[in-house]
Amino acid sequence: MDKLPVEYAQYLEGKDELHVESIMPIFRESIVEGLYGVHIRGLSGHSEQAYVDETVPFGKIKITSV
């Protein structure tokens, strides 16, 4: 896999292994496509949802709470 964009790597810092495993497929999808960034909604652990979002520039993360 290619190197993670800076914001992706920063987001993962200090996260537990389960959280990292759950978010990495979305980061990988973003990296492979190379077009859009990631939107993360929710912020309360298990209720978090992440997806590649065409309104977010590649390599960036948008975080919103529900």
N, C-alpha and C positions, 0 to 999 in steps of 0.2 A: 504494500500500500504506500502511496505517496505520503510525504510528510504532512502532518496536520497544519492547517492555517493557524496562525498565532491565537486568534480568538477561540478556536476550538480547543487548543491545548490549554489555554488559560481557564476555560470553563471546566475542564476535566480535573484540574489541579485540586487535590484534597477530597475528591469525590470517592465514595466507596466503590469497591469492585463491581457490585451488582448494578449500581447506577451507570458506571462506565460501560459495562456490557450492554445495558439497555439502550444507550444513546449512540454507541459506535456505529451500528448499521445505518443510522440516519446521516452521521458525519461521513461515512464511506460513500453513501449514495451521492451526497453533495459533492464530494471530491471527484468521484468518477465522472459525474456529469460536468462539473466545473462551471456551472452556470449560475446557480443560486445558493443562497445561504440557508441557515436553519432557524426555524421559529420554534421556541420552547414555551409551552403554555402550562400554567399551573404552578407550582413551586412548592408543593407540599409532598415531596417524595413520590409515593406510589401513584399519585394522581397526575403526574407530569406527562405531557404529550409533546412529542417532537416530530417535526416533519420538514422536508425541504420546501421552502417558500419562495415563489418566484418574485415576491416583492422585497426580498432581502438580498443584498448583493452577496456574491460568492465570498466565502471566507468570513462572513459576519454572522452574528447570532442576535436574534431579536427575542427578548424574554418578556412575556406578559403574564399576569396573574388572571385567573378566571374569576 
